[in-house]
């Protein structure tokens, strides 16, 4: 199967953000996206951003245009949120984002009435119905398809760092899971989801797709749901491993880290260097550790099996790559990673609220609603 990789300007940025719709008083999810989307989709036709539906009717997704910087893409997302609020505020609907809703139940949610969603649920059954998960996708432009899989394989070594920073799903259906990112382990239950296969060039990817389509596993490349995947239609590498971010500044920081890592790897390839890779079993273990322990994870950082605390390793990454961030014009957003290291990731802040309120998950939802409106709250603040 021959698959074209669209022309794309190097290190451009695109962002997708999945957002929950909630009742402002109870904090529970409300399946009211269908009544809002017709107008919102029409209004976004002439804008750089888009507003669309998702698998469940309790979700709206906002997407940026192609940004020449992180700030450019984030401005699009901010405009999209403003447009969404123009519909949700009068309707009495609140917005929030995290990898999971703290107490909502899967059997109370409705699937969006589209053939592809019904097909997914028919195939995946209980696991598909349990996909009460929200995430972000970050696209980075790659100018040459020959770079795609060397970068994907090298970037896989940083998935636990990204997953830990974005971890925001410590609760599931009213239960404290003991995981920083329960979403990470739920999502991989879908067919074709999870870590990318260790392919080494574009022709191997085409052969993989041919096998998957020929055997009825998927219809086309859009059904590849890896944590990092090529997005041939856009000419990008797409990182999909992260939980839904609880605030716009945190979303910007993750986008900046992904952009800087991809650009750094691209420069190494330009210099004729071979990018680092690790065995697939190390990536699998790293994913579990980041999901379980979040920012307290000790991750494997090279093929020799060297292990480092993820906070410590991230600090070194920030120092090493800050010049690249400045050159890309995302120094401020890149510095937001350090803020998360200092103040705590969303899962940590949610647990702080729960502990301070005797386990009141309604208070956790109200905390997430506030953060979505105003930015991260200090991890030591109480409601």
C-alpha positions as CSV (number, residue, x, y, z in Angstrom):
1,X,0.0,0.0,0.0
2,X,1.5,3.3,-1.1
3,X,0.7,6.2,1.2
4,X,1.7,9.7,0.6
5,X,3.1,11.8,3.4
6,X,1.7,15.4,2.8
7,X,4.2,18.3,2.4
8,X,4.5,20.1,5.7
9,X,6.6,22.9,7.0
10,X,9.2,21.8,9.5
11,X,8.3,22.0,13.2
12,X,5.0,23.7,12.7
13,X,2.4,23.0,15.4
14,X,-1.1,21.8,15.6
15,X,-3.1,21.0,18.7
16,X,-6.3,19.1,19.5
17,X,-8.0,19.3,23.0
18,X,-10.9,17.2,24.2
19,X,-13.2,19.0,26.6
20,X,-15.9,17.7,28.9
21,X,-19.3,19.3,29.3
22,X,-20.6,19.3,32.9
23,X,-23.5,20.5,35.0
24,X,-22.2,23.5,37.0
25,X,-23.8,22.4,40.2
26,X,-23.5,18.6,40.4
27,X,-20.3,18.5,38.3
28,X,-21.6,15.4,36.5
29,X,-21.2,15.1,32.7
30,X,-24.0,16.2,30.4
31,X,-24.5,14.8,26.9
32,X,-25.4,18.1,25.3
33,X,-22.8,18.5,22.6
34,X,-25.3,17.7,19.8
35,X,-27.5,20.7,20.6
36,X,-24.4,23.0,20.5
37,X,-22.3,21.6,17.6
38,X,-24.3,22.6,14.5
39,X,-23.9,26.3,15.3
40,X,-20.4,26.0,16.6
41,X,-19.2,24.0,13.6
42,X,-20.8,26.5,11.2
43,X,-19.2,29.5,13.0
44,X,-15.8,27.9,12.9
45,X,-15.8,27.3,9.1
46,X,-14.1,30.6,8.3
47,X,-11.8,30.5,11.4
48,X,-8.4,29.0,11.9
49,X,-9.8,26.8,14.7
50,X,-12.4,24.1,14.5
51,X,-15.0,22.9,17.0
52,X,-16.3,19.3,16.5
53,X,-17.9,16.4,18.4
54,X,-16.3,13.2,19.7
55,X,-17.1,9.6,20.6
56,X,-19.4,10.7,23.5
57,X,-22.0,13.4,23.5
58,X,-20.5,14.8,26.7
59,X,-17.4,16.0,24.8
60,X,-16.4,18.8,22.4
61,X,-13.0,18.9,20.7
62,X,-11.3,22.1,19.7
63,X,-8.5,22.1,17.1
64,X,-6.0,24.7,16.1
65,X,-4.9,25.7,12.6
66,X,-1.3,25.1,11.5
67,X,0.8,27.3,13.8
68,X,4.2,28.5,12.9
69,X,4.8,28.6,16.7
70,X,3.3,27.1,19.8
71,X,1.9,30.6,20.7
72,X,0.2,30.7,17.3
73,X,-1.5,27.4,17.8
74,X,-2.5,28.2,21.4
75,X,-4.1,31.5,20.2
76,X,-6.3,29.4,18.0
77,X,-7.3,27.1,20.8
78,X,-8.0,30.1,23.0
79,X,-10.3,31.5,20.3
80,X,-12.0,28.2,20.0
81,X,-12.7,28.1,23.8
82,X,-14.1,31.6,23.7
83,X,-16.5,30.5,20.9
84,X,-17.5,27.4,22.8
85,X,-18.2,29.4,26.0
86,X,-20.4,31.7,24.0
87,X,-22.7,28.7,23.6
88,X,-22.1,26.9,26.8
89,X,-22.4,29.8,29.3
90,X,-25.9,30.7,28.2
91,X,-26.9,27.1,28.2
92,X,-25.7,26.6,31.8
93,X,-22.9,24.2,30.9
94,X,-19.4,24.2,32.4
95,X,-16.2,23.1,30.8
96,X,-13.3,21.0,32.2
97,X,-10.6,18.8,31.0
98,X,-8.6,15.9,32.5
99,X,-7.8,12.3,31.5
100,X,-10.9,11.1,33.2
101,X,-13.9,12.5,35.1
102,X,-13.6,11.8,38.8
103,X,-17.0,10.1,39.4
104,X,-19.1,9.9,36.2
105,X,-20.3,6.4,35.2
106,X,-19.8,4.9,31.7
107,X,-23.4,3.5,31.5
108,X,-24.8,7.0,31.9
109,X,-23.1,8.3,28.8
110,X,-24.4,8.4,25.2
111,X,-22.4,7.6,22.0
112,X,-22.5,10.3,19.3
113,X,-24.8,9.2,16.5
114,X,-22.2,8.6,13.7
115,X,-21.5,5.4,11.9
116,X,-17.8,5.2,12.7
117,X,-18.5,5.5,16.4
118,X,-21.2,2.9,16.4
119,X,-18.9,0.6,14.5
120,X,-16.1,1.1,17.1
121,X,-18.5,0.3,19.9
122,X,-19.9,-2.7,18.1
123,X,-16.5,-4.1,17.8
124,X,-15.0,-3.2,21.1
125,X,-18.1,-3.7,23.3
126,X,-17.5,-3.2,27.1
127,X,-14.0,-1.7,26.6
128,X,-15.3,0.7,24.0
129,X,-18.2,1.8,26.2
130,X,-15.7,2.4,29.0
131,X,-13.8,4.9,26.9
132,X,-14.6,7.8,29.2
133,X,-11.3,9.3,28.5
134,X,-10.1,12.8,27.3
135,X,-6.7,13.7,25.9
136,X,-4.7,16.1,23.8
137,X,-3.0,15.5,20.5
138,X,0.1,17.5,19.4
139,X,1.1,17.5,15.8
140,X,4.6,18.6,14.7
141,X,5.4,19.2,11.0
142,X,8.1,17.0,9.5
143,X,9.5,18.0,6.1
144,X,10.7,14.6,4.9
145,X,9.0,11.3,5.4
146,X,12.3,9.6,5.7
147,X,12.7,11.3,9.1
148,X,9.4,10.1,10.5
149,X,10.2,6.7,12.0
150,X,13.7,7.6,13.3
151,X,12.0,10.5,15.1
152,X,9.0,8.4,16.3
153,X,11.4,5.8,17.7
154,X,13.6,8.3,19.5
155,X,10.6,10.3,20.8
156,X,9.1,7.1,22.3
157,X,11.9,7.3,24.9
158,X,10.3,10.5,26.1
159,X,6.7,9.3,26.2
160,X,6.9,8.6,30.0
161,X,8.1,12.2,30.6
162,X,5.2,13.6,28.6
163,X,2.7,11.1,30.2
164,X,3.9,12.0,33.7
165,X,3.6,15.8,33.1
166,X,0.1,15.4,31.7
167,X,-1.2,12.8,34.1
168,X,-4.6,13.9,35.2
169,X,-6.7,10.7,35.7
170,X,-6.2,9.5,39.3
171,X,-9.9,8.7,39.7
172,X,-12.2,6.5,37.7
173,X,-16.0,6.1,38.2
174,X,-15.7,7.4,41.7
175,X,-12.7,5.3,42.7
176,X,-9.2,6.4,43.6
177,X,-7.2,4.2,41.3
178,X,-3.7,4.5,42.7
179,X,-2.6,5.5,39.2
180,X,-1.5,9.0,38.1
181,X,-2.9,8.3,34.6
182,X,-5.5,5.6,34.6
183,X,-6.5,6.8,31.1
184,X,-3.2,5.6,29.7
185,X,-4.0,1.9,30.6
186,X,-7.6,2.1,29.6
187,X,-7.0,3.6,26.2
188,X,-4.5,0.9,25.2
189,X,-7.3,-1.7,25.3
190,X,-8.6,-0.5,22.0
191,X,-7.4,-2.3,18.8
192,X,-4.4,-0.6,17.2
193,X,-3.9,1.6,20.3
194,X,-0.9,1.7,22.6
195,X,2.8,2.0,21.9
196,X,3.9,2.3,18.3
197,X,5.4,-0.8,16.7
198,X,9.2,-0.4,16.2
199,X,9.2,0.2,12.5
200,X,12.3,1.8,10.9
201,X,11.2,3.4,7.6
202,X,8.2,4.5,5.6
203,X,8.0,1.3,3.5
204,X,7.7,-0.8,6.7
205,X,4.8,1.4,7.7
206,X,3.1,1.0,4.3
207,X,3.5,-2.8,4.7
208,X,2.0,-2.7,8.2
209,X,-1.0,-0.8,6.9
210,X,-1.4,-3.2,4.0
211,X,-1.5,-6.1,6.5
212,X,-4.0,-4.3,8.8
213,X,-6.4,-3.4,6.0
214,X,-6.1,-6.7,4.2
215,X,-7.0,-8.6,7.3
216,X,-9.8,-6.3,8.3
217,X,-8.2,-4.9,11.4
218,X,-8.7,-1.3,10.2
219,X,-10.1,0.6,7.2
220,X,-7.3,3.1,6.7
221,X,-4.4,4.9,8.4
222,X,-6.7,7.1,10.5
223,X,-7.5,4.0,12.7
224,X,-3.9,3.7,13.8
225,X,-4.3,4.9,17.4
226,X,-0.7,4.6,18.6
227,X,0.6,6.9,21.4
228,X,2.8,8.4,18.7
229,X,1.8,8.0,15.1
230,X,2.5,9.5,11.7
231,X,-0.4,11.7,10.4
232,X,0.1,11.3,6.6
233,X,-2.7,13.6,5.7
234,X,-1.1,16.5,7.5
235,X,2.6,15.6,7.1
236,X,3.1,15.5,10.9
237,X,4.1,13.3,13.8
238,X,1.2,13.2,16.2
239,X,1.7,12.6,20.0
240,X,-1.4,11.1,21.5
241,X,-0.1,9.8,24.8
242,X,-1.1,12.6,27.1
243,X,-4.1,12.9,29.3
244,X,-6.4,15.9,28.8
245,X,-4.7,19.0,30.2
246,X,-6.5,20.8,32.9
247,X,-5.5,24.3,31.7
248,X,-4.4,26.2,28.7
249,X,-0.9,27.1,30.1
250,X,-0.2,23.4,30.7
251,X,-1.4,22.5,27.3
252,X,1.1,25.1,25.9
253,X,4.0,23.7,27.9
254,X,3.4,20.1,26.6
255,X,3.1,21.3,23.0
256,X,6.4,23.2,23.4
257,X,8.2,20.2,24.9
258,X,7.0,18.0,22.0
259,X,8.0,20.7,19.4
260,X,11.5,21.1,20.9
261,X,12.1,17.4,21.1
262,X,11.1,16.8,17.5
263,X,13.2,19.7,16.2
264,X,16.2,18.5,18.2
265,X,15.9,15.1,16.7
266,X,15.5,16.5,13.2
267,X,18.7,18.5,13.6
268,X,20.5,15.4,14.7
269,X,19.4,13.7,11.6
270,X,20.5,16.6,9.5
271,X,24.0,16.2,11.0
272,X,24.0,12.6,9.9
273,X,23.7,11.2,13.4
274,X,21.7,8.0,14.4
275,X,19.0,8.7,16.8
276,X,18.8,6.8,20.1
277,X,16.4,3.9,20.4
278,X,15.5,1.5,23.2
279,X,14.1,-2.0,23.3
280,X,10.3,-2.2,23.1
281,X,10.2,-3.9,26.5
282,X,11.7,-0.8,28.1
283,X,9.1,1.4,26.5
284,X,6.3,-0.9,27.8
285,X,7.7,-0.7,31.3
286,X,8.2,3.0,31.1
287,X,4.6,3.5,30.1
288,X,3.3,1.5,33.1
289,X,5.6,3.3,35.5
290,X,4.6,6.8,34.3
291,X,0.9,5.7,34.5
292,X,1.3,4.4,38.0
293,X,3.7,6.8,39.6
294,X,3.4,10.0,37.4
295,X,6.0,12.5,38.5
296,X,7.5,10.1,41.0
297,X,8.3,7.5,38.4
298,X,11.8,6.2,37.9
299,X,12.1,5.7,34.1
300,X,14.5,3.8,31.9
301,X,16.4,6.4,29.7
302,X,18.7,4.4,27.4
303,X,19.3,1.1,25.8
304,X,21.7,0.1,28.5
305,X,18.8,0.2,31.0
306,X,20.0,3.3,33.0
307,X,17.2,4.5,35.3
308,X,16.5,8.1,36.4
309,X,13.8,9.9,38.4
310,X,11.6,11.5,35.8
311,X,11.6,14.9,37.6
312,X,15.4,14.9,37.6
313,X,15.7,13.9,34.0
314,X,13.1,16.5,32.9
315,X,15.1,19.2,34.6
316,X,18.2,18.2,32.6
317,X,16.2,18.1,29.4
318,X,14.9,21.6,30.0
319,X,18.4,22.9,30.6
320,X,19.8,21.1,27.5
321,X,17.1,22.1,25.1
322,X,16.2,25.6,26.2
323,X,18.3,27.2,23.4
324,X,16.3,25.2,20.9
325,X,13.1,26.5,22.5
326,X,14.3,30.1,22.2
327,X,15.1,29.6,18.6
328,X,11.6,28.2,17.9
329,X,10.0,31.1,19.7
330,X,8.5,28.9,22.5
331,X,10.8,29.7,25.3
332,X,8.0,31.0,27.6
333,X,5.8,28.0,26.9
334,X,8.7,25.6,27.3
335,X,9.4,27.1,30.7
336,X,5.9,26.1,31.8
337,X,7.3,22.5,32.2
338,X,9.4,23.8,35.1
339,X,6.2,25.3,36.6
340,X,4.6,21.9,36.5
341,X,7.7,20.3,38.1
342,X,7.5,22.9,40.9
343,X,3.7,23.1,41.5
344,X,2.7,19.5,40.7
345,X,0.9,17.9,37.8
346,X,-2.9,17.9,37.6
347,X,-3.3,14.4,39.2
348,X,-1.3,15.7,42.2
349,X,-3.5,18.8,42.5
350,X,-6.6,16.7,42.3
351,X,-5.4,14.3,45.0
352,X,-4.6,17.3,47.2
353,X,-8.2,18.6,46.9
354,X,-9.6,15.1,47.5
355,X,-7.5,14.7,50.6
356,X,-8.4,18.1,51.9
357,X,-12.1,17.5,51.5
358,X,-12.4,14.0,52.9
359,X,-12.5,12.5,49.5
360,X,-15.2,14.8,48.0
361,X,-14.9,14.1,44.3
362,X,-17.5,16.8,43.6
363,X,-14.9,19.3,45.0
364,X,-12.3,17.8,42.7
365,X,-14.6,18.5,39.7
366,X,-15.2,22.1,40.8
367,X,-11.4,22.5,41.1
368,X,-11.0,21.3,37.6
369,X,-13.7,23.7,36.4
370,X,-11.9,26.6,38.1
371,X,-8.6,25.5,36.6
372,X,-10.0,25.3,33.1
373,X,-11.2,28.9,33.5
374,X,-8.3,30.5,35.3
375,X,-5.2,28.3,35.0
376,X,-3.6,25.9,37.5
377,X,-4.2,26.3,41.2
378,X,-1.3,25.9,43.6
379,X,-1.0,22.3,44.8
380,X,-1.2,23.5,48.4
381,X,-4.3,25.6,48.0
382,X,-7.6,24.2,49.4
383,X,-11.0,24.9,47.9
